[in-house]
Amino acid sequence: MSHLQIEAERALNRLHAAPGFVDHRAERARNRLHAEPAPARIIEVGEIAAGIAVPEPGGVRFFSSNRDFDLLDGAVFRSVEQAARAARDRFRHRIGARESRLQAV
């Protein structure tokens, strides 16, 4: 076999060889659709667990864990901080309503 035939055969073998190893995790990391989602956050007001903020496209959805915060259940906020602020405001409103009922009696 001549040197040219050997080189031609090697070139054909390279063309038909199986593709190299692909690191699928690295490929997925580059694809934003497969990026790890942000974790859900627990929102506490004082010592009370108000609920959790679960990331979703466009912000976070609030799920209440206490009846005082049921009005906010299912609401979508732009950020966890905005959801926490709404929970604190709701708590202040509920405490104010309880105090006014106590004073009226």
C-alpha positions in Angstrom: 0.0 0.0 0.0 1.4 3.4 -0.9 1.7 6.3 1.4 -1.1 8.2 -0.3 -3.5 5.2 0.0 -2.7 5.0 3.8 -3.4 8.7 4.2 -6.6 8.5 2.2 -7.8 5.6 4.4 -7.0 7.5 7.6 -8.9 10.5 6.3 -12.0 8.3 5.6 -11.7 6.7 9.0 -11.8 10.1 10.6 -14.8 11.1 8.6 -16.8 8.1 9.6 -15.6 7.9 13.2 -18.0 8.4 16.1 -18.1 12.0 17.4 -16.1 12.7 20.4 -17.4 12.7 24.0 -19.8 15.6 24.7 -20.2 16.8 28.2 -24.0 17.1 28.3 -24.0 18.9 31.7 -21.8 21.7 30.3 -24.1 21.9 27.2 -27.2 22.1 29.4 -25.6 24.8 31.5 -25.1 27.0 28.5 -28.8 26.6 27.5 -30.9 28.9 29.7 -33.9 26.7 29.3 -32.1 24.0 31.4 -30.6 26.3 34.0 -31.2 25.4 37.6 -34.2 27.4 38.9 -33.8 29.7 41.9 -34.9 28.0 45.1 -38.2 28.8 46.8 -37.8 31.2 49.7 -39.6 31.1 53.1 -41.0 34.5 54.1 -41.3 35.1 57.8 -42.8 38.1 59.5 -41.3 38.2 63.0 -41.6 34.7 64.3 -44.5 33.8 62.0 -44.0 31.9 58.8 -46.1 33.9 56.3 -45.6 31.6 53.3 -43.2 30.8 50.5 -42.2 32.6 47.4 -41.7 30.2 44.5 -39.9 31.5 41.4 -41.7 31.5 38.1 -41.4 33.3 34.8 -41.9 37.0 35.5 -41.3 36.9 39.3 -42.3 34.8 42.3 -45.7 33.4 43.3 -46.6 33.6 47.0 -48.2 30.7 48.8 -49.5 31.5 52.3 -48.9 29.2 55.2 -50.9 31.2 57.7 -54.5 32.3 57.6 -53.5 35.9 58.2 -51.8 35.9 54.7 -54.4 34.1 52.7 -55.3 37.3 50.9 -51.9 37.2 49.3 -52.1 33.5 48.4 -51.4 33.0 44.7 -50.3 36.5 44.0 -47.3 37.1 41.7 -44.7 39.6 42.7 -41.7 40.9 40.8 -39.2 39.8 43.5 -39.0 38.0 46.9 -38.4 41.4 48.5 -41.7 42.7 47.1 -43.5 39.6 48.4 -42.0 40.0 51.8 -42.9 43.7 51.9 -46.5 42.8 51.0 -46.6 40.2 53.8 -45.2 42.7 56.4 -47.9 45.2 55.3 -50.6 42.6 55.5 -49.4 41.6 59.0 -49.4 45.3 60.2 -52.9 45.7 58.7 -54.2 42.5 60.5 -52.6 43.6 63.8 -54.1 47.0 63.5 -57.6 45.5 62.8 -57.3 43.3 65.9 -56.2 46.2 68.1 -59.1 48.4 66.9 -61.6 45.6 67.7 -60.1 45.3 71.2 -60.4 49.0 71.8 -64.0 49.2 70.6 -65.2 46.6 73.1 
